[in-house]
Amino acid sequence: MKLPVWPPIAGKGRNIELGLNRVYALLEALGSPHKKLPPVVHVAGTNGKGSVIAFLRAMLEESDKKIHVYTSPHLVDFNERIVLAGECITDVFLDSVLAECKEAAENNGISITFFEGITVAAFLAFSRVEADILLLETGLGGRLDATNVVESPLLTVITPISRDHMEYLGNTIEEIASEKAGILKKSTPCVVGYQDDISLDVIKNTILDLIGDDCENVKDGFGLGALLFGYGERWQCNITPDGFCYHSEFQEIYINDNDVGLKGRHQYYNAAHAIACMEGLARKSHVVLSESSIRSGIKNVYWPARMQNLTDGVIYNSLPEGVELWLDGGHNEAAGVAIAERLGQWQSEGGKTYIIAGMVAGKDVESFLRKIIPFAAGVCVVSVGNVDFGLSASDVGVIAKSADIDVIEADNVMDACGLLLSCGQIEECGEESVGGENKVRIFICGSLYLAGEVLSMR
């Protein structure tokens, strides 16, 4: 399914109105399916949510667990958002739960937004299919996100927090972190990824507020230690010359780069965060901690459009022999840092990378491009045309050029490849480039929606 007929996407496709009253009303009208879910791992943060969930899902499935997953946005098919016991929801079942939600909303006079409606429909589906764990990703923020109706999750998870969606979450890191920390629950441990000092203080203070009268125990490290399993204090990810080492009070695991299924050094931290989550689940006696399951999950994980090397499809086949094609959905400043690190590595090897970037409204185009520009042999900006809120190539071009960032413009990715080829910027590099010195790469980035458009052409 491309997009459901209901709930409607209003205006420019961003009918975002944060709040939980409408969600609770519709859930109650449907018999409160959010109270009939498998044990929930609730994940918030700015960067790495999807990757941590993907690693964690792979580890749990290697442990023979049946896993539900709720993520957004989708890349190609809407059904990707709702995974039931390891399989994407079928069109028939999806239509059925959406129809139930629509009828309940209309009968009870409940006006619902797009994300709220599909989240309630997902809860309805999750409540009717048996599974061991539900991995539940927030859509936007946390405190007022439609997913934040689960009263007692098994575990909460907060990935690195940075600036994004500021029109909804606030203009400062402190405000954004406060919204993300809204998923924390008094009796639920939280596994926290790397954070800056401001975000970490907000998370710790939120826990203190939740505990209330138990603050003295928290201050001496007992209560906080029970609730906060945080990076740097309770677990570590140390980069090694050929991979990374995960270390905690429970175990130490060395993982070779070749055994990490998602590429880029930032994925070491996401994989390590997922290991920490596995330890959190083990402490709750919900899984048996198995190093073999952890290793297999990290190696066999699948999460497209994250430093993905494309080796087939219309776009790939249009390129000269030996030119590599890469795809990443990163779209904010922190993602730009992660992408720049990989581009810098390639640049140090002597190769050339050409960027094709497209973005959507509300993103900081200048900050994202500034991170990756120093490592690009050329940049072509394109339109994101598969959503109403996608920016046109000229929109992105105006922003870039006003910031003295040199770009060329094309309507779409195929045209961008053709333009780079016609300008003589990209030439056949052949087998002699295998060692990296003369390697030529095209790197498509800037939006998960653009990534979905590319993957749909394969």
C-alpha positions in Angstrom: 0.0 0.0 0.0 1.4 3.4 -0.9 -0.8 5.5 1.5 -4.1 4.8 3.3 -7.2 6.7 2.3 -7.8 7.4 6.0 -6.7 9.3 8.1 -6.5 12.1 5.6 -3.2 14.0 5.1 -4.3 17.6 5.3 -2.8 20.7 3.7 0.8 20.3 3.0 0.9 16.9 4.5 2.1 18.1 7.9 -1.1 18.2 9.9 1.0 17.9 13.1 -0.9 18.8 16.3 0.9 17.4 19.3 -1.3 16.2 22.2 -2.8 13.0 23.6 -6.5 13.7 24.3 -7.7 12.7 20.8 -5.5 9.5 20.9 -6.9 8.4 24.3 -10.4 9.1 23.2 -10.1 7.0 20.1 -8.3 4.2 22.0 -11.1 4.1 24.6 -13.7 3.9 21.8 -11.9 0.9 20.5 -11.6 -1.0 23.8 -8.2 0.3 24.8 -5.9 -1.8 22.7 -2.9 0.1 24.0 -3.5 -1.9 27.3 -3.4 -5.2 25.5 0.0 -5.0 23.9 3.1 -7.3 24.3 5.8 -5.8 26.5 7.0 -2.5 25.0 10.4 -1.0 24.4 9.7 2.6 23.8 12.3 4.5 21.8 12.8 8.3 21.4 15.7 10.5 20.3 16.8 12.5 17.3 19.3 10.4 15.5 19.7 6.6 15.4 16.3 5.5 16.6 15.6 3.4 13.5 19.1 1.9 13.5 19.0 1.0 17.2 15.6 -0.6 16.7 16.9 -2.5 13.7 19.9 -3.9 15.6 17.7 -4.7 18.6 15.1 -6.4 16.4 17.8 -8.5 14.7 19.3 -9.5 18.1 16.0 -10.5 19.5 14.9 -12.5 16.4 18.3 -14.3 16.6 17.1 -15.2 20.2 14.0 -16.7 18.7 11.7 -13.9 19.8 8.6 -12.8 17.9 8.9 -9.1 17.4 6.4 -6.3 16.6 7.9 -3.1 15.2 6.4 0.4 14.7 8.6 2.9 12.9 8.2 5.9 10.6 8.3 7.1 8.0 8.2 4.3 5.5 10.5 4.2 2.5 8.5 2.5 -0.3 5.4 0.8 1.1 3.3 2.2 3.9 3.1 -1.4 5.4 6.8 -1.1 6.4 5.7 1.0 9.4 3.9 -1.9 11.1 5.7 -5.2 11.5 3.7 -8.0 13.1 5.7 -10.9 14.5 8.5 -10.2 12.0 6.3 -9.6 8.9 5.0 -6.4 7.4 1.2 -6.0 7.9 -0.8 -7.2 5.0 -3.0 -4.8 3.0 -6.1 -6.7 4.0 -5.4 -6.5 7.8 -4.3 -2.9 7.5 -7.5 -1.9 5.7 -9.5 -3.7 8.3 -7.9 -2.0 11.4 -8.0 1.4 9.6 -11.7 0.9 8.8 -12.4 0.2 12.5 -10.6 3.3 13.6 -12.3 5.4 11.0 -15.8 4.2 12.1 -15.0 4.7 15.8 -13.7 8.2 15.2 -16.7 9.2 13.1 -19.2 7.6 15.5 -17.7 9.5 18.5 -17.0 12.8 16.8 -13.2 12.5 17.2 -11.1 14.5 14.8 -7.7 12.8 14.4 -4.4 13.6 12.7 -2.7 11.3 10.2 0.0 10.0 12.6 -2.5 9.7 15.5 -4.9 7.6 13.4 -2.2 5.2 12.0 -0.7 4.8 15.5 -4.0 3.8 17.0 -4.6 1.4 14.0 -1.1 0.0 14.7 -2.0 -0.6 18.4 -5.2 -2.3 17.3 -3.2 -4.7 15.0 -0.4 -5.3 17.6 -3.0 -6.2 20.3 -4.4 -8.9 18.0 -1.3 -10.7 17.0 0.9 -12.6 19.5 4.5 -11.4 20.0 7.1 -11.4 22.7 8.1 -7.7 22.4 6.9 -4.5 20.7 9.6 -2.1 19.6 7.8 1.2 19.5 9.4 4.3 17.9 8.1 7.8 18.7 7.1 9.9 15.7 7.9 13.4 16.9 9.4 14.3 20.3 8.0 12.0 23.1 6.0 13.8 25.8 3.0 14.5 23.5 3.7 11.9 20.8 0.8 9.6 19.9 2.9 6.6 21.0 3.3 7.9 24.6 0.1 6.2 25.9 1.8 3.0 27.0 1.6 3.3 30.8 4.3 0.8 31.8 6.8 -0.1 29.1 9.3 -2.8 29.7 12.2 -0.4 28.8 12.6 3.1 27.5 15.4 4.1 25.2 16.7 7.6 24.3 19.1 7.9 21.4 21.4 11.0 20.8 19.4 14.2 20.9 20.2 17.1 18.6 18.3 19.9 16.8 15.5 18.9 14.6 11.7 19.6 14.3 12.4 22.8 16.2 9.1 24.3 15.1 7.3 21.7 17.2 9.8 20.8 20.0 11.5 24.1 20.8 14.5 26.1 19.7 17.0 24.9 22.3 18.6 21.5 23.1 17.2 21.8 26.6 13.6 22.2 25.3 14.0 19.4 22.7 15.5 17.0 25.3 12.7 17.8 27.7 10.2 16.6 25.1 12.2 13.5 24.3 12.5 12.7 28.0 8.7 12.8 28.2 8.6 9.0 27.5 10.4 8.2 30.8 8.3 6.4 33.4 8.9 6.1 37.1 9.1 2.3 37.3 10.8 1.7 33.9 14.6 1.6 33.3 15.9 3.8 30.5 18.9 2.9 28.3 20.4 6.2 27.2 22.8 6.7 24.3 25.5 9.3 24.0 24.2 12.8 25.0 25.7 16.3 25.4 25.8 17.6 28.9 22.6 19.6 28.6 20.5 16.7 27.3 21.9 14.3 29.9 21.1 16.8 32.7 17.5 17.1 31.4 17.1 13.3 31.4 18.5 12.9 34.9 16.4 15.7 36.2 13.3 14.2 34.6 14.1 10.9 36.5 14.5 12.9 39.7 11.1 14.5 39.2 9.5 11.1 38.5 11.0 9.5 41.6 10.0 12.4 43.9 10.2 11.2 47.5 13.0 8.7 46.6 15.4 11.5 45.6 17.8 10.7 48.4 18.4 7.2 47.0 18.9 8.8 43.6 21.5 11.2 44.9 23.7 8.5 46.3 23.6 6.6 43.0 21.2 3.8 43.9 17.9 4.9 42.6 19.3 6.6 39.5 21.5 3.6 38.8 18.5 1.4 38.8 16.6 3.6 36.4 19.3 5.1 34.1 21.6 2.8 32.1 23.5 5.5 30.4 26.4 5.8 28.0 29.6 6.7 29.6 28.5 5.8 33.1 27.0 2.3 32.8 28.1 1.2 29.3 30.8 2.3 26.8 31.5 2.0 23.0 35.2 2.2 22.4 36.4 2.5 18.7 39.2 0.1 17.8 41.3 0.1 14.6 39.1 -2.5 13.0 35.8 -2.1 14.7 34.5 -1.4 18.2 34.4 -2.8 21.7 31.3 -2.8 23.9 32.0 -2.7 27.6 29.7 -2.7 30.7 29.8 -4.2 34.1 28.2 -7.3 32.6 30.3 -8.1 29.6 32.9 -7.0 27.0 32.4 -7.7 23.4 34.7 -6.9 20.5 33.0 -6.6 17.1 35.0 -6.4 13.8 33.9 -3.8 11.2 33.3 -6.6 8.7 30.7 -8.1 11.1 28.6 -4.9 11.4 25.7 -5.0 8.9 25.2 -1.3 8.7 28.1 0.9 7.5 29.6 4.0 9.1 31.3 4.5 12.4 28.2 6.0 13.9 26.6 2.6 13.5 29.1 1.2 16.0 27.4 3.4 18.6 23.9 2.3 17.5 24.9 -1.3 17.7 26.4 -0.8 21.1 23.3 1.0 22.2 21.3 -2.0 21.1 23.6 -4.3 23.1 22.9 -2.1 26.2 19.2 -2.5 25.5 19.6 -6.3 25.4 21.3 -6.1 28.8 18.4 -4.0 30.1 15.9 -6.6 28.9 18.0 -9.4 30.5 18.0 -7.5 33.8 14.2 -7.5 33.5 14.4 -11.3 32.9 12.8 -11.0 29.6 15.6 -12.3 27.4 18.6 -14.6 28.1 21.7 -12.6 27.2 23.5 -14.5 24.4 26.7 -13.2 22.8 26.1 -15.4 19.8 22.6 -13.8 19.3 24.1 -10.3 19.7 26.9 -11.0 17.2 24.5 -12.6 14.6 22.0 -9.7 15.0 24.7 -7.1 14.4 26.0 -8.9 11.3 22.6 -9.8 9.8 20.7 -6.5 10.5 18.8 -5.0 7.7 17.8 -1.3 7.6 17.8 0.3 4.2 18.8 3.8 3.3 21.5 4.0 6.0 24.9 4.2 4.3 23.5 1.7 1.8 25.6 0.6 -1.2 23.2 0.1 -4.1 24.3 -2.4 -6.7 21.3 -2.7 -9.0 18.4 -0.7 -10.3 17.7 1.9 -13.0 20.0 4.6 -11.4 22.9 2.2 -10.8 22.7 0.8 -14.4 22.8 4.3 -15.8 26.3 5.0 -14.3 29.6 4.3 -16.0 31.4 1.1 -15.1 33.1 1.1 -11.6 31.1 4.1 -10.2 29.6 3.3 -6.8 26.2 4.4 -5.8 25.4 5.1 -2.1 22.2 6.1 -0.3 21.5 7.6 3.1 18.4 9.2 4.5 20.2 11.4 6.9 18.7 14.9 6.9 19.8 17.0 9.9 23.0 18.5 11.2 24.0 15.5 13.3 23.4 13.2 10.4 25.5 15.5 8.3 28.4 14.9 10.8 28.0 11.2 10.4 27.9 11.4 6.6 30.9 13.7 6.6 33.0 11.3 8.6 32.5 8.6 6.0 33.1 11.0 3.1 36.2 12.2 4.8 37.5 8.6 5.0 36.9 8.1 1.3 38.6 11.4 0.5 41.7 10.4 2.5 41.9 7.3 0.3 42.1 9.5 -2.8 38.7 8.9 -4.3 36.0 11.4 -5.4 32.5 11.6 -4.1 29.7 13.6 -5.8 26.7 14.5 -3.7 23.1 14.4 -4.8 20.9 16.0 -2.1 17.2 16.6 -1.7 15.4 17.9 1.4 12.0 18.6 2.8 10.5 21.7 4.4 11.5 22.4 8.0 15.0 21.0 7.8 18.1 23.1 8.2 19.5 22.9 4.7 22.5 25.1 5.3 23.7 23.3 8.4 23.3 19.9 6.7 25.1 20.9 3.5 27.9 22.7 5.3 28.9 19.5 7.1 29.3 17.5 3.9 30.5 20.1 1.4 34.2 20.0 2.3 34.4 16.3 1.2 32.4 16.6 -2.0 33.9 16.9 -5.5 30.6 18.4 -6.6 27.0 18.8 -5.3 23.7 18.6 -7.2 20.5 19.4 -5.4 17.2 17.8 -6.5 13.5 18.1 -5.8 11.8 15.8 -3.4 8.6 15.2 -5.3 6.9 12.3 -3.7 5.5 14.3 -0.7 3.8 17.7 -0.6 6.3 19.1 1.8 9.3 18.3 -0.3 11.5 21.2 -1.3 12.1 21.8 -5.0 15.7 21.9 -6.4 15.4 25.6 -6.8 14.3 26.0 -3.2 17.3 24.2 -1.9 19.5 25.9 -4.5 18.5 29.4 -3.3 19.2 28.5 0.4 22.6 27.0 -0.6 23.7 29.8 -2.8 22.6 32.4 -0.3 25.1 30.7 2.1 27.8 30.7 -0.5 27.5 27.0 -1.1 28.1 26.1 -4.7 25.6 23.7 -6.1 24.0 22.8 -9.4 20.3 21.9 -9.7 18.3 19.1 -11.3 14.6 18.0 -11.1 15.3 14.4 -9.9 18.1 11.9 -9.2 18.2 10.5 -12.8 18.6 14.0 -14.2 21.2 14.8 -11.6 23.3 11.8 -12.7 22.9 12.8 -16.3 23.9 16.4 -15.5 27.0 15.3 -13.7 27.9 13.0 -16.6 27.3 15.6 -19.2 29.5 18.1 -17.4 32.3 15.6 -17.6 32.5 15.4 -13.8 32.0 11.7 -13.6 33.9 9.3 -15.9 34.3 5.6 -16.0 36.8 4.6 -13.4 37.2 0.9 -14.1 38.8 -1.9 -12.2 42.0 0.1 -11.3 40.0 2.1 -8.8 39.3 -0.9 -6.6 42.0 0.1 -4.2 40.3 3.5 -3.5 42.8 5.9 -5.0 40.7 6.7 -8.1 37.3 5.5 -6.8 34.3 7.5 -7.9 31.1 7.5 -5.9 27.7 9.1 -6.0 26.2 9.7 -2.6 22.4 10.4 -2.4 21.3 12.0 0.9 19.2 14.6 2.6 15.8 13.0 3.1 14.2 9.6 3.9 11.5 10.6 1.4 14.1 11.0 -1.3 15.6 7.7 -0.3 12.3 6.0 -0.6 11.9 7.5 -4.1 15.3 6.1 -5.1 14.5 2.6 -3.6 11.2 2.5 -5.4 13.1 2.7 -8.7 15.1 -0.4 -8.1 
